[in-house]
Amino acid sequence: MSLQVLGWAGNALRIKGVLAPARVSRNNRLYLPEELRKMAEEVDGKEIPVYWEHVSAGNAVGKAKVFWDDVKKALRYEAEIFDEAAAEKIRSGLVKHVSLGADYERIDLVDDVIVPRDLHLREISLVAVPGIPEANIEIAESIKLRAVERAVRAHETLKAPVTKPWDAEKAVESLRKWASADRSGAKETIDWAKYRLGFAWYDEDDPESFGSYKLPHHEVVNGNLYVVWRGVAAAMAALFGARGGVNIPEENREGVYRHLAAHYRQFDKQPPSYEKLSELSRLEEPLRSFKLLEYVGLIDEAYADLKKIVEEIAEEKHAKYSRPRVDEPVEAMAHENKDEKVVVEKLDQEPRSFSELCRQVGRRIAESVKLKAREAVTGASDQPVTHSMPLFRVPAGAPIGLRSFGEVVALERGAKTATLPIINSITFSELTPGSEPTEATQTITFAEVTPVEYGAIQSFTYVDAERMTEDLGAVVARCFAEAAQLSSDDVILQELDSSAGAAVTPGGKAEGELTSSDTFTSDLILSALTQLRNNNVGFAPGDLVLVLHPKQYEDLLKEDYVKTAMQFGTFDPQTGVIARLFGVDIFVSPRVKTGTGSDATTYHAVLFKKRDAFVMAISRDLLIETFRDVKARKVYVAGSHCIAAKVKWDKAVVKIITA
């Protein structure tokens, strides 16, 4: 808040002003009048320390008293600044704002707006940059009692190159030196609030102990704090139990996940699903660590860890994984002629146990493309690469991950069709005393879903693999994983589009009558919500998903109402996307279905209810097979999955068609 200088009292500069108005802050928190009033009453008559930029621990520059202004609905303060340097900056106009530091015990979430409850004022600070434009205030919060919010608050720092390696010990050492007053890293010199910025969780009950800080993912380079992508991914895997996991309270896990997910978005990466990570965390070791590292994006580390395990198993059992065995799910066929020898390797099924996984991956490692390529090109597998190139992977698209919003059914081995029983609800009617109730009409139907196979094949030469700094085989595998996600989105969008229970268009026109002026507006969302309610589809904020075409999304952004909504909490500045409107989660994808209007292309947005709209049947999830042709000196990689989607309640799906 702006400062008002009253004059000098003894050796102190007296100032006063508004500390906090009741409103939504820039960090998307709604401060209610009654909460601010109760906070003021709690400290009535007490002196509150005044700090410089929220730096405490003996750095107070003054003291203040706080009171509630019931007319303006705002916190006010009067303070004395006894630090000469701070007073001089105030008098010269270099510092014009103050900020409060507060704890809260719990939070409520109302349509993506956080409402802190039971606030406790801890300090006031002189700051250079305000957080609430109207009130000129930046709220600096710490979290006291609600354990789920004890994760370090998400924040953006400089990004290290995505290829930067991660060394946790080196990173922590750099953080200690950076946060210490004399750059020694000694405990007694540490600014713990500064040190905290390098981690995702800390123990607030013991904040001045190195052991209280967990999950580092930042490193200091040349005096600047950088977030390291591989550190973020490693922290995400450890959070769910990889490599021994991390010892933090279970109720803290979701808050830490949100912190790390924000960094994923900072690197323009889709955060891994919280539900999928939780599912993988229940696996037995060492399969858990392998699957988690692979899922968070550390595929090379996953296979490196697994290689060690395979080697240990090989030593114990004196197994030679470079040779095919009768009990391995690997086909090895050699066709010898006078002029050629062709070897084909195929991983023909998903591993049913960790032992099978070890055998399969062990063969991949023992006969790795990298070693074979180097040997073929240089004549020696241990010869260093002298001319290597980093590999840039052009993304095929941006997967939404729609399958996480539906019910997923995994077919038993050998089954070709999933059967989903559906029972309709009954309604009560008035009963007549002494008369037998009329039997309600209730039907049970069965929806059948038959998965279809989708896939692709890719090849590259030994020379291609040798020239790359990265493992080309691993990169191709990531391409197939992305393609599988996009394929799932396509299958689901096609089914939702073709089986929607209702369609909404501007003015109620037929699709063929739509013109270029019939664009997407927020009113159409409201009409779709009305359709759902008319069909007895109950929903609450967060239950619905809307998938828009980029053209429709751009038209939506032009609306004055939406521009206003972007300023008051529904706009995600990290992704540049309106995350929610009218309680509906919004996603943008160019893969929605299209059609033809009167003079323009039409776009089919779909609005549906999570869990109730569709079922995803999977008889085989992503399978990657490798084939090696020695004569051609090429490696073939094939990826495929067998999936299908079926709308199980068409009334829970509405199609919105616009130009």
C-alpha positions in Angstrom: 0.0 0.0 0.0 1.2 3.6 -0.6 2.9 5.2 2.4 2.0 8.5 4.1 4.8 10.1 5.9 3.7 11.8 9.2 7.0 13.1 10.4 9.7 12.3 12.9 9.2 11.1 16.4 12.5 11.0 18.3 14.8 9.1 16.0 12.0 7.3 14.1 10.2 8.1 10.9 6.4 7.8 11.4 4.3 6.5 8.5 0.7 5.2 8.1 -1.5 3.8 5.4 -3.7 1.0 4.2 -2.2 -2.4 4.6 -4.7 -4.7 2.8 -8.1 -4.2 1.2 -10.6 -7.0 1.0 -10.4 -8.3 -2.6 -8.8 -10.9 -4.9 -5.0 -10.6 -5.0 -2.7 -11.0 -8.0 -1.8 -14.5 -6.8 -5.5 -15.5 -7.0 -6.4 -15.4 -3.3 -9.6 -13.8 -2.1 -9.2 -12.0 1.2 -12.6 -11.6 2.9 -13.5 -8.7 5.1 -14.4 -10.9 8.1 -11.0 -12.7 7.9 -9.0 -9.5 7.7 -11.1 -8.0 10.6 -10.5 -11.1 12.8 -6.8 -10.9 12.0 -6.7 -7.3 13.1 -8.6 -8.0 16.3 -6.1 -10.8 17.2 -3.2 -8.3 17.2 -5.1 -5.3 18.6 -2.7 -3.3 20.8 0.3 -5.4 19.9 3.4 -4.2 18.1 4.1 -5.9 14.8 7.7 -6.0 13.4 8.4 -4.2 10.2 11.0 -5.8 7.9 12.7 -5.1 4.6 11.3 -7.2 1.7 10.1 -9.9 4.2 13.6 -10.7 5.4 13.5 -11.3 9.1 15.9 -12.9 11.6 17.2 -9.8 13.3 16.6 -7.5 10.3 13.7 -5.5 11.6 13.6 -1.9 10.5 10.7 -0.7 12.6 7.5 -1.6 14.4 3.8 -1.0 13.7 0.3 -1.3 15.0 -2.6 -2.6 12.9 -6.4 -1.8 13.1 -9.5 -2.6 11.0 -11.3 0.2 9.0 -14.9 -1.0 8.9 -15.9 1.9 6.6 -13.2 1.2 3.9 -13.2 -2.6 4.6 -9.4 -2.6 4.8 -6.5 -3.1 7.2 -4.8 0.1 8.3 -1.5 0.5 10.1 0.7 3.1 11.8 4.4 2.5 12.0 7.7 3.9 13.2 10.8 3.2 11.0 14.0 3.5 13.0 16.4 2.1 10.4 18.1 5.2 8.8 18.7 3.6 5.4 15.1 2.5 5.1 13.8 5.8 6.3 15.9 7.6 3.7 14.5 5.4 0.9 11.0 6.3 2.1 11.6 10.0 2.3 13.2 10.0 -1.2 10.3 8.2 -2.7 12.3 5.1 -3.7 10.0 2.9 -1.5 6.3 3.6 -1.7 4.6 0.3 -0.7 4.2 -2.0 2.2 3.2 -5.7 2.3 1.9 -8.0 5.0 3.2 -11.4 6.0 0.5 -13.8 7.3 -0.1 -17.4 8.1 -3.4 -19.2 7.4 -4.7 -22.4 9.0 -6.9 -23.6 6.1 -8.1 -22.7 2.7 -11.4 -23.0 0.7 -11.4 -23.4 -3.1 -14.2 -21.6 -4.9 -14.1 -21.9 -8.7 -10.3 -21.9 -8.7 -10.1 -18.9 -6.3 -8.3 -19.7 -3.0 -10.0 -18.3 0.1 -7.5 -18.2 3.1 -9.2 -18.8 6.5 -8.1 -18.0 10.0 -5.3 -15.6 9.1 -2.6 -14.6 11.6 -0.5 -11.5 11.0 3.2 -12.1 11.5 4.9 -9.0 10.1 4.8 -6.0 7.8 7.5 -5.3 5.1 8.6 -2.4 3.1 8.6 -3.5 -0.6 9.4 -2.1 -4.0 6.8 -4.0 -6.1 3.1 -4.1 -5.2 0.9 -7.2 -5.7 -2.6 -5.8 -5.8 -2.7 -3.0 -8.3 -5.6 -1.1 -6.6 -4.2 -1.5 -3.1 -0.5 -1.5 -3.9 0.1 -4.5 -1.7 1.9 -7.8 -2.1 0.7 -10.6 0.2 3.6 -12.8 1.4 2.1 -15.8 3.0 3.5 -18.7 5.0 1.5 -21.7 5.9 1.2 -22.8 9.5 -1.3 -25.6 10.3 -2.7 -27.1 7.1 -0.2 -29.7 6.2 -1.3 -30.1 2.6 -0.2 -26.5 2.0 3.3 -26.8 3.6 5.0 -27.3 0.3 7.2 -24.5 -0.9 5.0 -22.1 -2.9 5.4 -22.4 -6.6 7.6 -19.8 -8.1 9.4 -19.1 -11.4 13.1 -18.7 -11.7 15.6 -18.8 -14.6 15.5 -22.0 -16.6 18.6 -24.1 -17.1 19.0 -25.7 -20.5 16.7 -28.7 -20.6 19.7 -31.0 -21.4 21.6 -29.9 -18.2 22.5 -32.9 -16.1 21.3 -33.1 -12.5 23.6 -33.7 -9.6 21.6 -33.3 -6.4 24.6 -33.1 -4.0 26.3 -30.4 -6.2 23.0 -28.5 -6.4 22.4 -28.5 -2.7 26.0 -27.4 -2.0 25.5 -24.4 -4.4 22.2 -23.5 -2.7 23.9 -23.4 0.7 26.7 -21.1 -0.4 24.2 -18.9 -2.3 21.9 -18.6 0.7 24.7 -17.9 3.3 25.7 -14.4 4.1 29.5 -15.0 3.6 29.1 -17.6 0.8 30.6 -20.2 3.2 27.5 -22.5 3.3 27.9 -22.7 7.1 24.6 -23.3 8.9 24.8 -20.3 11.2 25.1 -17.9 8.1 22.1 -19.3 6.1 19.1 -17.1 5.1 16.6 -20.0 5.4 13.8 -18.2 3.5 16.3 -17.8 0.6 17.6 -21.4 0.9 14.0 -22.7 0.8 13.6 -21.5 -2.8 15.7 -24.4 -4.1 13.4 -27.1 -2.7 9.8 -28.4 -3.0 9.1 -29.1 0.7 10.5 -28.1 4.1 9.6 -28.8 7.7 8.3 -25.6 9.1 8.6 -26.9 12.7 12.4 -27.1 12.3 13.2 -24.5 9.5 16.8 -24.0 10.5 18.1 -27.5 9.9 19.5 -28.7 6.6 17.7 -32.0 7.0 14.3 -30.2 7.0 14.6 -29.4 3.3 13.5 -32.1 0.7 13.3 -32.6 -3.0 15.9 -30.0 -4.4 15.5 -29.1 -8.1 17.3 -25.8 -8.4 21.0 -25.1 -8.8 22.9 -21.8 -8.5 25.2 -21.0 -11.4 27.2 -17.8 -11.5 25.1 -16.3 -8.7 21.8 -17.0 -10.3 19.1 -19.5 -9.2 18.1 -21.9 -12.0 15.5 -24.5 -12.1 16.8 -27.8 -13.6 14.5 -29.9 -15.6 16.0 -33.3 -14.7 16.0 -32.2 -11.1 12.3 -31.4 -11.3 11.6 -34.8 -12.9 13.7 -36.6 -10.3 11.9 -34.8 -7.5 8.5 -35.8 -9.0 9.6 -39.5 -9.2 11.0 -39.4 -5.6 7.8 -37.9 -4.3 5.9 -41.0 -5.3 8.5 -43.5 -4.0 11.2 -43.9 -6.7 14.7 -44.8 -5.5 13.6 -45.0 -1.9 11.2 -42.0 -2.1 11.2 -39.1 0.3 10.1 -38.9 4.0 7.4 -36.3 4.1 3.8 -36.5 5.5 1.3 -38.1 3.1 -1.0 -35.1 3.3 1.8 -32.9 1.9 2.1 -34.9 -1.3 -0.5 -33.1 -3.4 0.9 -29.6 -2.5 4.4 -30.7 -3.5 3.0 -32.2 -6.7 1.4 -28.9 -7.7 4.7 -27.1 -7.1 6.6 -29.5 -9.3 3.8 -29.5 -11.9 4.2 -25.8 -12.3 7.8 -26.3 -13.2 6.8 -28.9 -15.8 4.7 -26.2 -17.4 7.5 -23.7 -17.1 9.5 -26.0 -19.4 6.5 -26.4 -21.7 6.0 -30.0 -20.7 2.7 -31.7 -19.7 2.9 -32.6 -16.0 2.5 -36.4 -15.4 -1.0 -37.4 -14.1 -1.3 -37.3 -10.3 -3.6 -40.3 -10.4 -1.2 -42.3 -12.6 1.8 -41.5 -10.3 -0.3 -42.6 -7.3 -1.1 -45.8 -9.1 2.6 -46.5 -9.9 3.6 -45.7 -6.3 1.8 -48.9 -5.2 4.0 -51.2 -7.3 6.6 -53.3 -5.7 10.3 -52.3 -6.0 12.3 -52.3 -8.1 9.5 -52.1 -10.8 8.1 -49.1 -9.0 11.3 -47.0 -9.5 11.6 -48.1 -13.1 8.1 -47.2 -14.0 8.1 -43.9 -12.1 11.3 -42.7 -13.7 10.1 -43.7 -17.1 6.7 -41.9 -16.6 8.1 -38.6 -15.3 10.4 -38.3 -18.4 13.7 -39.8 -17.1 13.6 -42.7 -19.5 17.4 -42.9 -19.8 17.8 -43.0 -16.0 15.1 -45.7 -15.7 16.9 -48.0 -18.1 20.3 -47.2 -16.5 18.9 -48.2 -13.1 17.3 -51.3 -14.6 20.6 -52.2 -16.3 22.3 -52.4 -13.0 19.6 -54.7 -11.7 19.7 -56.9 -14.7 23.5 -57.1 -14.4 23.2 -58.1 -10.8 20.7 -60.8 -11.7 23.0 -61.9 -14.5 25.9 -62.3 -12.1 23.8 -64.3 -9.6 22.3 -66.6 -12.2 25.2 -66.6 -14.6 22.8 -65.7 -17.3 23.9 -64.4 -20.7 21.2 -62.0 -21.9 22.7 -61.6 -25.3 21.6 -65.1 -26.2 18.0 -66.1 -26.6 16.6 -68.7 -24.1 13.6 -71.0 -24.2 11.8 -69.3 -21.4 12.2 -65.7 -22.7 9.4 -63.9 -24.5 11.8 -63.1 -27.3 11.9 -64.6 -30.8 15.4 -64.8 -32.3 15.5 -66.1 -35.8 18.7 -66.4 -38.0 18.4 -67.1 -41.7 21.8 -67.9 -43.2 22.5 -67.9 -46.8 25.8 -67.6 -48.6 25.4 -63.9 -49.0 23.5 -62.6 -46.0 22.6 -63.0 -42.4 19.5 -61.3 -41.0 18.7 -61.2 -37.3 15.2 -60.2 -36.2 14.4 -59.4 -32.5 10.9 -58.9 -31.3 9.4 -58.2 -27.9 6.1 -59.7 -28.6 4.2 -59.1 -25.4 3.8 -56.9 -22.4 5.8 -58.2 -19.4 3.6 -59.9 -16.9 6.1 -59.8 -14.1 9.3 -58.0 -13.2 11.4 -61.0 -14.1 10.0 -60.9 -17.7 10.7 -57.2 -17.8 14.3 -57.7 -16.7 14.8 -60.3 -19.4 13.3 -58.2 -22.1 15.2 -55.0 -21.2 18.3 -56.9 -20.5 18.4 -58.1 -24.1 17.8 -54.5 -25.3 20.7 -53.3 -23.2 23.1 -56.2 -24.1 22.3 -55.7 -27.8 21.8 -52.0 -27.6 21.5 -50.0 -30.7 24.1 -47.5 -29.5 26.8 -50.2 -29.0 26.0 -52.0 -32.2 26.0 -48.8 -34.2 29.3 -47.6 -32.8 30.8 -51.0 -33.5 29.5 -51.1 -37.0 30.8 -47.6 -37.8 34.1 -47.5 -35.9 35.0 -51.1 -35.5 35.2 -50.9 -31.7 32.3 -50.5 -29.3 34.4 -48.6 -26.7 35.8 -46.0 -29.1 34.7 -42.4 -28.2 32.4 -40.5 -30.5 34.3 -37.6 -32.1 31.4 -36.0 -34.0 28.2 -36.1 -32.1 25.0 -34.0 -32.5 22.2 -33.3 -30.1 18.8 -34.4 -31.3 15.9 -32.1 -31.6 12.5 -33.9 -31.6 9.7 -32.1 -33.4 6.6 -32.8 -31.4 3.7 -34.4 -33.3 1.2 -32.4 -31.2 0.1 -31.5 -27.7 -1.8 -34.5 -26.1 -4.6 -33.6 -23.8 -4.8 -36.9 -22.0 -8.5 -37.3 -22.3 -8.5 -40.9 -21.2 -7.9 -39.7 -17.6 -11.4 -38.1 -17.7 -13.2 -41.3 -18.5 -13.6 -44.8 -17.1 -10.7 -47.1 -18.3 -11.3 -50.9 -18.6 -8.4 -53.2 -19.2 -9.4 -56.4 -21.0 -8.1 -59.7 -19.8 -5.5 -61.4 -21.9 -7.2 -63.1 -24.8 -10.5 -61.1 -24.5 -11.5 -59.1 -27.6 -14.5 -57.2 -26.3 -15.3 -55.3 -23.1 -18.9 -55.4 -21.9 -20.3 -52.5 -19.8 -23.6 -53.1 -18.0 -25.7 -49.9 -17.7 -28.7 -49.7 -15.4 -31.2 -46.8 -15.5 -32.3 -45.1 -12.3 -35.8 -45.2 -10.8 -38.0 -42.4 -9.5 -40.2 -42.4 -6.4 -44.0 -41.8 -6.7 -46.6 -41.2 -4.1 -47.8 -44.3 -2.3 -51.4 -45.0 -1.3 -51.8 -46.5 2.2 -53.0 -50.1 2.0 -52.1 -50.4 -1.7 -49.2 -52.3 -3.2 -46.7 -49.9 -4.8 -46.5 -50.1 -8.6 -43.3 -51.8 -9.8 -40.9 -49.2 -11.2 -39.7 -49.7 -14.7 -35.9 -50.3 -14.6 -33.8 -51.7 -17.4 -30.3 -53.0 -17.7 -28.5 -52.7 -21.0 -25.1 -53.8 -22.1 -22.7 -51.7 -24.1 -19.9 -53.6 -25.9 -16.6 -52.0 -26.8 -14.2 -53.7 -29.2 -10.7 -52.3 -29.2 -9.0 -51.6 -32.6 -5.2 -51.6 -33.2 -3.4 -48.4 -34.1 0.3 -48.1 -34.7 3.3 -47.1 -36.9 6.8 -48.2 -37.8 10.0 -46.2 -37.9 13.5 -47.1 -39.0 17.0 -45.6 -38.7 20.4 -46.7 -39.7 23.4 -47.6 -37.5 25.1 -44.4 -38.8 22.1 -42.3 -37.8 22.3 -43.7 -34.2 26.1 -43.2 -34.0 25.9 -39.6 -35.0 23.5 -38.6 -32.1 24.6 -37.6 -28.7 21.3 -39.0 -27.3 20.2 -42.6 -27.5 18.3 -42.5 -30.8 16.3 -45.6 -29.8 15.1 -44.0 -26.6 14.1 -40.8 -28.5 12.1 -42.8 -31.0 10.4 -44.6 -28.1 9.3 -41.2 -26.7 7.9 -40.3 -30.1 5.8 -43.5 -30.0 4.6 -42.7 -26.5 3.5 -39.2 -27.6 1.8 -40.7 -30.7 -0.1 -43.1 -28.5 -1.4 -40.3 -26.3 -2.5 -38.4 -29.4 -4.1 -41.5 -30.9 -6.1 -42.0 -27.6 -7.3 -38.3 -27.8 -8.4 -38.8 -31.4 -10.4 -42.0 -30.7 -12.2 -40.3 -27.7 -13.0 -37.1 -29.6 -14.3 -39.1 -32.5 -16.6 -41.1 -30.2 -17.8 -38.1 -28.3 -18.5 -36.2 -31.5 -20.5 -39.0 -33.1 -22.5 -40.1 -30.1 -23.2 -36.7 -28.4 -26.7 -36.6 -26.9 -27.3 -33.0 -28.0 -25.9 -30.4 -30.3 -25.8 -26.6 -29.8 -25.3 -24.1 -32.6 -25.5 -20.3 -32.9 -29.2 -19.4 -33.3 -30.1 -23.1 -33.4 -29.1 -23.3 -37.1 -28.3 -26.5 -38.9 -24.6 -27.0 -39.4 -24.8 -26.5 -43.2 -26.5 -23.1 -42.6 -23.7 -21.7 -40.4 -21.8 -18.7 -41.8 -18.4 -17.2 -40.9 -20.2 -14.9 -38.5 -21.5 -17.7 -36.4 -18.5 -17.9 -34.1 -18.0 -19.4 -30.7 -19.2 -17.3 -27.7 -19.6 -17.9 -24.0 -23.4 -18.0 -24.4 -23.0 -21.3 -26.2 -21.4 -22.8 -23.1 -24.3 -21.7 -21.0 -26.7 -23.2 -23.6 -24.8 -26.5 -23.4 -25.0 -26.4 -19.6 -28.7 -25.9 -19.9 -29.0 -28.9 -22.1 -27.2 -31.0 -19.5 -29.5 -29.8 -16.7 -32.6 -30.5 -18.9 -31.3 -34.1 -19.3 -30.9 -34.5 -15.5 -27.2 -34.5 -15.7 -26.0 -33.2 -12.3 -22.6 -31.5 -12.1 -20.5 -29.2 -9.9 -17.5 -27.0 -10.7 -14.7 -29.2 -11.9 -17.0 -32.0 -13.2 -17.1 -30.9 -16.8 -14.6 -30.7 -19.6 -14.8 -28.6 -22.8 -12.5 -29.3 -25.7 -12.3 -26.4 -28.2 -10.6 -25.9 -31.5 -8.0 -23.1 -31.5 -10.2 -21.0 -33.8 -13.1 -21.3 -31.3 -10.8 -20.5 -28.4 -9.5 -17.3 -30.2 -13.1 -16.2 -30.8 -14.0 -16.8 -27.2 -11.0 -14.6 -26.1 -12.5 -11.6 -28.0 -15.5 -11.5 -25.7 -15.6 -8.7 -23.2 -17.0 -11.0 -20.5 -14.0 -13.4 -21.0 -11.5 -10.6 -20.9 -13.0 -9.6 -17.5 -12.8 -13.2 -16.3 -9.1 -13.3 -17.3 -8.5 -10.5 -14.9 -10.2 -12.1 -11.9 -8.8 -15.5 -11.4 -9.7 -17.9 -14.2 -6.7 -17.1 -16.4 -3.5 -19.2 -16.0 -0.6 -16.9 -16.7 1.8 -19.8 -16.9 0.0 -21.6 -19.8 -1.7 -18.6 -21.3 -5.0 -20.5 -21.2 -8.3 -19.8 -19.5 -8.3 -22.8 -17.2 -11.9 -22.7 -16.2 -15.0 -20.8 -17.2 -18.5 -21.2 -15.6 -16.9 -24.0 -13.6 -16.0 -25.9 -16.8 -12.4 -27.1 -17.4 -11.2 -25.8 -20.8 -8.8 -27.5 -23.1 -7.7 -26.5 -26.6 -6.8 -28.9 -29.4 -6.7 -28.7 -33.2 -7.8 -32.4 -33.3 -11.5 -31.7 -32.7 -13.7 -32.8 -35.6 -14.6 -30.4 -38.4 -17.4 -30.0 -40.9 -18.7 -27.7 -43.6 -21.1 -24.7 -43.2 -22.6 -22.4 -45.7 -19.4 -20.5 -46.4 -16.9 -21.7 -43.8 -15.4 -24.6 -42.1 -17.2 -25.7 -38.9 -15.6 -26.9 -35.7 -17.1 -29.4 -33.3 -16.3 -28.6 -29.7 -17.4 -31.2 -27.1 -18.6 -30.6 -23.6 -18.8 -33.7 -21.4 -19.0 -34.9 -17.7 -15.9 -36.6 -16.3 -16.3 -40.3 -15.5 -19.9 -40.4 -16.7 -19.5 -39.7 -20.4 -17.3 -42.5 -21.9 -15.4 -45.7 -21.2 -12.0 -46.4 -22.6 -11.3 -50.1 -23.4 -7.7 -51.2 -23.7 -6.7 -54.7 -24.7 -3.1 -53.8 -25.2 -1.5 -50.5 -24.1 1.6 -49.1 -25.9 3.8 -51.9 -27.2 7.2 -51.1 -28.7 8.9 -53.8 -30.8 12.4 -53.7 -32.3 13.7 -55.4 -35.4 17.3 -55.4 -36.5 18.5 -56.0 -40.1 22.2 -56.7 -40.0 22.7 -56.7 -43.7 20.9 -53.4 -44.2 22.5 -52.0 -41.0 19.1 -50.6 -40.0 16.9 -50.8 -36.9 13.1 -50.9 -37.2 11.0 -49.8 -34.3 7.3 -50.5 -34.3 4.8 -49.1 -31.8 1.1 -50.0 -31.4 -1.8 -50.1 -29.0 -5.2 -51.7 -29.1 -7.9 -49.3 -27.8 -11.5 -48.2 -28.2 -13.8 -45.6 -26.7 -17.6 -45.8 -26.1 -20.0 -43.2 -24.9 -21.8 -44.8 -22.0 -24.3 -41.9 -21.3 -25.0 -39.8 -24.4 -26.9 -37.2 -22.3 -23.7 -36.3 -20.5 -22.1 -35.2 -23.9 -23.1 -32.0 -25.7 -21.5 -31.0 -29.1 -21.1 -27.2 -29.8 -20.8 -26.5 -33.5 -19.6 -23.1 -34.7 -17.8 -21.6 -37.7 
